[in-house]
């Protein structure tokens, strides 16, 4: 389905201008430093957590679309904690992924739905083929005892920029490049705080011989900032821009966690640098975490309303 991506990008530019004109800076009135430090931690985890969920969703979309034949037919697949149906009646074909349980590693519990749709006359293997992806009330929570919960609703367009199918990606073959665009992603944190995002990400896939390597970059420019992957409003009602300074690298060998990369997260009062793929001491990790464990990430903030702040925390893998 070859939609005009340029029209979509024009829509994003118009919406962004209106959006940023509406958001105001939150007034931290008392105990300023403590409030800002707490907000920095929260926003850093929000950024890491929501993008981890998106990565996982589009990994599932990749798996579902990898079974599309050259003629456009789809063979249903099986994914942990899901029920998948395929509807091939009519001009538009649909793949519905309904989440109803834990991930394969039992670390995240998911509910809700992701629906993929595409023109029956097109093939995902063709360069610049575009499919629609709707995220419907997708709720993700941690293992028992983890009180963090995120719910997503959004409209996405997924472009196979390079063409070819991930099922044919072998060591030494040319990268397969996909692009993810969203004019609207609604986020609800812990059933209380809301945020609205827009998304423009590129994922480049290679095969290292030991599995897939996915390299993510930002592909938009917002407010004069280049390499932007997400932007919009955070849970505090402030505008934000997330730019990928150093590509984010995910490997299947490390259970699809982010093994390295850096994101610059800016808002009206300052900027936070998020550095991924670290060990507990804040140094670059030299291998994968133990099974059931995570990498660490560092967030370092500088701004006008408080002293610089930096800390190393476990990286949330959902």
N, C-alpha and C positions, 0 to 999 in steps of 0.2 A: 504494500500500500504506500505509494510514493506521494505523501502529502508535501506541500510546499513548506519546508522548514523555515525558509526566510520569512514567511508570513507569521509563523509562530514566534520567531525572534522579535519581529516588530511588535507583536502583542505584548511580549515580556517587557520590552523597552517602555511602552506606553504605561503599562500597569505599574512598573517600577517607579516611574516618575510621580505618579499619583500616590503610591504607597509611601514613599519616603517623605513626601510632603505632609503626611498625616501623623507620623510617629514623633513623639516628643521624648525628651530626656527625663528619666525618672528622677525625682528629687529625694535623695537619701538625706533625711533631715537630722537624724540623731545617730550617735555612735558610728560616724561616717566610715572609718577604716574597717570596722568589723562587718558592716553591711556590705561594703564593696567587696571585701575578701570573700564573703559568703556568696555574693552574686557571681563573682568570677568563677568560683568552683562550680556553681550550679550551671552557668552558661557553658562552661567548658565540657562538663559531662553531657549537657543537652546536645551540643554539637557532635561529640563523639558517639553518643548513644543513637541519635536519630540517623546519622549517616551509616552506622553499623547495621541498623535495621534495613535501610535502603539497599546496602550492599547485599544483604541476605535475600531480600525480595528479588533483586535482579539476578542473583545467582539462580534462584528458583525459576525465574522467567527464562533464563538461558537454558536451563535443563529442559523445560517444557518445549521450547522452540527448537532444541537440537534434534528432535524427532520429526521435524517437518521434512517431508520428501520434496524433491524437485518439482513435483506436480502440485504441491501445496497441502497434501493430506497430513494429518497429525496422528501419531500413535500415543495414547495416554501413557503417562509414566507414574511411578510411585515415589513419593517423598515422605519422609518421617512426619507424623503428626498432621497429615493433610488428607483431604478427599479431593480428587481431581476428575473433572468431567470435561468432555469435548463435545461441542455443538457445531456440526458442519452442514446444517440445513440453512440455505439462503446465501445471499451475497457475502455477508460478513460471517466469518467463523470465529468461535469463541473457545477459549480455554479458561475454565474456572478452577482456581485453587482455593479451597476452603480450609482454613487452618483450625484444627480442633484438638491440639495437644502439644506435647513437648517436642523440641528439636531432637535430632539423633543423639546428641550428647547429653540430653536431659537437663540442660542449663537454662533454657528459655521456654516459657509456656506461651503459646500464641493462639489467638482467636481472630475471626474476621475472614476477609476474602480479598483475593487479588484476581481480577478478571483481565485477560489478554484478548484483544480482538484485532482482526486483520482481514484484508480483502482476499477472498477465496481465489482470485485470479493472479495473485502475486506470490512470490517466494521469498522467504527470509534470507535465503542464500544470496540474493542479488544485491549488488552494491547500492547503498542508500535506501534500501527497503525500510519502511517505517511501520511499526505496529503501535497500537494504543494499549496502555496499561492503566487500569483504574484500581486504586487501593481503597478498599471499603471497610471502614471500622476495624482496621487491623490493630489489635491490641497485643502488646508484647510485655511480659512480666518476667522477672528473674525467677530463680529457683525458690522453693519454699523458704520463707523468712526474709526474702528480699522485697521490700515495700515499693520499689520503683516500678512504675507502670507508664507506658507510653501508648497513645492511640493515634493512628494516622488515617487521614482521608485525603486522597489526592488524585489528580489527573496527570498522566505522564505520556510522553511520546518517546519511543525507543527506536533509534536509527542504527541500522547495520551499515555503518559508514564504509567499511572496506569490502563488505560482502563476505561470502564463505560461511561455513558452519563450524561451530566449536567442536563438533563431534569428529571433524577431520583435522583438527589442529595437532600437529606432531612437532617433536623437537626439531628446531632448525627451520621450520616453515615461517612464512611472513606473518607478522602480527595481525590479529583480527581486531578491528576497532569499532566499538559501539559508543553511541552518544545518548545521554539521558536528559530530557528536557521536561520541566514542569512549570506551568504558569500558576499553579496553586497546589500547595501542600499544607493542609491544616494539621496542627499538632496539639494534642491534649496531654498534659503532664499530670500524672497522679490524680486524674479526674477533677482537676481544679484549674490549673494554669494553661492558657491557650497561646498559641503562636501561629504565624502564617509565614511560610517559606516559599521561595521559588528556587528552581534547581537547573543547573546547566553543567553536567559532568561528562567527561570522556573516560571510557575504560578501554585500555589496550591489553589484549590477551596474548601471551606467549606460552610455549611449553618448554620448560627447562630440562625435560628428560626425567625429572622427579615429580612432575605435576604442573598444574597451571600457575602462572604468575600474572596477576591483574594489576595494572598500573593506572591509577586514577589521577586526572588533572581537572582543573577548572577551565572552562572555555568561554566565559563571558567577561565583559567589562562593565562594571557598575560604579557610578560616581567617580570615574577616573581610575578605579582600581582594576588591574588586569588579573587574569587567571582565577576569576571568581567561580566558585562551584555552587554556593548557596547564598541566599540573601533574603531579607524581609524583616519581620518583627519577632523579637524574642518574647519570652514569657513575662518580662517586665514592661512590655509595651514600648521598648526602644528598638530603633532600627539596628540592623547588623549586616555586615558583609563578611563572608568567609572566603578567603583566597588561598589556593594551594601554592605555597611558596616552593616546596619540594615535593615531587610526585609521591602519592601514597601507594605503597606496594603491599599487596595481599598475596599470600601464597597458599596453595592447597596443602603443601607440606606442613604448614603451621596452622592447619585447621581453619583456613580462610580468615585469619586475623591480620590486622595491619602490622607489618613487620618493620616499616620505616616510613618517614615522610613528615612534612611539616605544614601546618595550616595557620594563617594569620587571621584572627577573629577580631574585627573592629566594630566599635559602637561609638555613640557620640562622646563618650567620656574617656576612651582609651583603646588600647589594643592588647590582645592576648595572643601569644605565640604558643601553639600546641605542637609538641614534638612527640612523635609516636615511635614504638619499637624499642623501648628502653627496658633495662632491668630495674630492680628495686632501688638501686643506688643512683639512678638517673643517667647511667652510661648506656651506650648502644648495646643491645642484647647481641650475643654471639650465636645464639641458637634458638630453637622454638621453646616456648614454655612447657612445663610438664603437663601431661594430660589433665584436663580439667582446670588448668590455671591460665593466666593471662599475661600479656606484656604489660608494662607500665607506660604512662605517658606523662610529660611535664607540661605545665602551663605557666607561662611567665607574663605578667601583666604590667604595663606602664600606662599612666594616664594622668589627667589633670587634677583629680579629686582625692588622691591618696598616694602613699608611698608605693614604690614598685613591690610586686608580690610574686612569689614563685613557689611551686610545690610539685612533688612527684607523687602520683597516685596510680593505683591499678587501672588499667584501661578497660572500660566497660565493653564487653563483647556482645552487646545487643542494644 
